[in-house]
Amino acid sequence: MDLELAMHAGAFACFASNTGSAGLMLYSNPPAVFVFGGVNGYAPGWDGFRNSLAKMKGYQTELIQPNPVLGPYEQTTEDALKRLREML
């Protein structure tokens, strides 16, 4: 798990399905975590989890849910990469 946390911490962005791996990614504090899958992307409560972590000094992660229901982006890798380019 330490190796996985270090890998995510060193990434510019992480991509995950709606699983526990996304929680590890949020905890690792990369600039962005894109969450796909599940019934509408990330699970209920993840905003609260991310907001709690954001109280830590230096926390920077933006939680992004590419989803046509909740935003202008389709739930595809291509559109997530488009969003990532906009962040650069």
CORDA-V175426 format. One record per backbone hydrogen bond with DSSP energy under -0.5 kcal/mol. CO is the residue of the C=O (numbers start at 0). NH is the residue of the N-H. If there is no record, write none. Layout:
BEGIN
CO,NH
CO,NH
END
This chain:
BEGIN
0,4
1,5
2,6
3,7
4,8
5,9
7,10
10,30
11,31
13,33
15,35
16,18
18,21
18,22
19,23
20,24
21,25
22,26
23,27
24,28
24,29
25,28
30,61
31,13
32,34
32,63
33,15
33,35
35,17
36,39
36,40
42,45
44,48
45,49
46,50
47,51
48,52
49,53
51,54
52,55
55,58
60,62
61,32
61,63
63,34
63,65
64,66
66,69
66,70
73,75
75,79
76,80
77,81
78,82
79,83
80,84
81,85
82,86
83,86
83,87
84,87
END
